[in-house]
Structures are given as C-alpha cells and as structure tokens.
C-alpha cells in the first residue's frame, strides 16, 4: 500500500474513532468520564487500530512506524472530535431548537 492510501486509511480511522469517542463520552459514560480516561480510551483505540491496519493493510514502513501511526491517528481524531464533530452536533441541535453546551 502506498503512502497516500495509508494516509487515507489513517484519516478515516481517526474520524471513526472521533465519532466513537463522542458516543462513548455522551451515551456510554453519560458525561462522567474523566479527562485521562477519555485520553486513555482514545489512545488505546489509536494504537489498536494502527497496529491492526499495519498488519491487515500492509502500511508503509517498518514495525517502528506503528507508534508514529498511532500518534498521528490520536492527534487527528482529537482535532476531528473537537472541531468538526462538535460543530456538526451544535448546528444540528440549533436547527432543532435545542440549546446544548459541548464545551467548545
């Protein structure tokens, strides 16, 4: 798999993790998850999906690339979660006439 496809797979993975993390925080933990718990779950998912992707899709690089991929996925999912998903949720709620505070 070339580097462009690797990047695409990692970006999609990060977006899916970001969506799951929003569900985890709001539905599963009902806003009771602490900051470090959220970081830990997101980091664990990033490492697991990066390692799985490396083996399953044949990502570029040596075995040492997995921590780099995990860091990139974690960073991108954090940005996607904070900026994009929260914006979409806020605009949807505003259209429905619901006032919500997502902390950002």
C-alpha positions as CSV (number, residue, x, y, z in Angstrom):
1,X,0.0,0.0,0.0
2,X,1.5,3.4,-0.9
3,X,1.7,6.3,1.4
4,X,-1.3,8.1,0.0
5,X,-3.6,5.1,0.7
6,X,-2.0,4.7,4.1
7,X,-2.8,8.3,5.0
8,X,-6.3,8.0,3.7
9,X,-7.0,4.9,5.8
10,X,-5.5,6.6,8.9
11,X,-7.6,9.7,8.4
12,X,-10.8,7.7,8.0
13,X,-9.8,5.6,11.1
14,X,-9.3,8.8,13.1
15,X,-12.7,10.2,12.1
16,X,-14.4,6.9,13.1
17,X,-12.5,7.0,16.5
18,X,-13.6,10.6,17.0
19,X,-17.2,9.7,16.3
20,X,-17.0,6.7,18.7
21,X,-15.4,8.9,21.4
22,X,-18.3,11.3,21.3
23,X,-20.7,8.4,21.7
24,X,-18.5,7.0,24.5
25,X,-18.5,10.3,26.4
26,X,-22.2,11.2,26.0
27,X,-24.1,7.9,25.8
28,X,-21.9,5.2,27.4
29,X,-20.3,7.2,30.2
30,X,-23.1,9.9,30.4
31,X,-20.6,12.8,30.8
32,X,-19.0,11.1,33.8
33,X,-15.7,10.2,32.1
34,X,-12.6,12.0,33.3
35,X,-10.1,13.7,31.1
36,X,-7.5,11.0,31.5
37,X,-10.0,8.2,30.9
38,X,-11.0,9.8,27.6
39,X,-7.4,10.3,26.6
40,X,-6.6,6.7,27.6
41,X,-9.5,5.2,25.6
42,X,-8.7,7.3,22.6
43,X,-5.0,6.4,22.8
44,X,-5.8,2.7,23.2
45,X,-8.1,2.7,20.2
46,X,-5.4,4.6,18.2
47,X,-2.7,2.1,19.0
48,X,-5.0,-0.9,18.4
49,X,-6.3,0.4,15.0
50,X,-2.8,1.4,13.9
51,X,-1.3,-1.9,14.7
52,X,-4.2,-3.8,13.1
53,X,-4.1,-1.6,10.0
54,X,-0.3,-2.1,9.7
55,X,-0.8,-5.9,9.7
56,X,-4.0,-6.1,7.7
57,X,-3.5,-3.4,5.1
58,X,0.3,-3.6,4.8
59,X,1.0,0.1,5.7
60,X,4.3,1.6,4.6
61,X,7.3,1.5,6.9
62,X,8.9,-0.9,9.4
63,X,7.3,-2.1,12.6
64,X,8.6,1.1,14.3
65,X,6.1,3.0,12.2
66,X,3.2,1.8,14.3
67,X,3.9,4.3,17.2
68,X,4.1,7.1,14.6
69,X,0.8,6.0,13.0
70,X,-0.8,5.7,16.5
71,X,0.3,9.2,17.4
72,X,-0.9,10.6,14.1
73,X,-4.3,8.9,14.5
74,X,-4.6,10.1,18.1
75,X,-3.8,13.7,17.1
76,X,-6.1,13.8,14.1
77,X,-9.0,12.2,15.9
78,X,-8.6,14.7,18.8
79,X,-8.8,17.6,16.3
80,X,-11.7,16.0,14.4
81,X,-13.6,15.4,17.6
82,X,-13.0,18.9,18.9
83,X,-13.6,20.9,15.8
84,X,-15.7,19.0,13.3
85,X,-18.0,16.7,15.2
86,X,-18.9,19.2,17.8
87,X,-19.6,21.8,15.2
88,X,-21.9,19.4,13.4
89,X,-23.7,18.4,16.6
90,X,-24.1,22.1,17.6
91,X,-25.6,23.1,14.2
92,X,-27.9,20.1,14.2
93,X,-29.1,20.9,17.7
94,X,-29.6,24.6,16.8
95,X,-31.8,23.6,13.8
96,X,-33.9,21.5,16.2
97,X,-34.1,24.4,18.7
98,X,-32.1,22.7,21.4
99,X,-29.5,24.6,23.4
100,X,-26.5,22.4,24.3
101,X,-23.0,23.1,25.6
102,X,-20.4,20.7,24.4
103,X,-17.5,22.6,26.0
104,X,-16.0,24.1,22.8
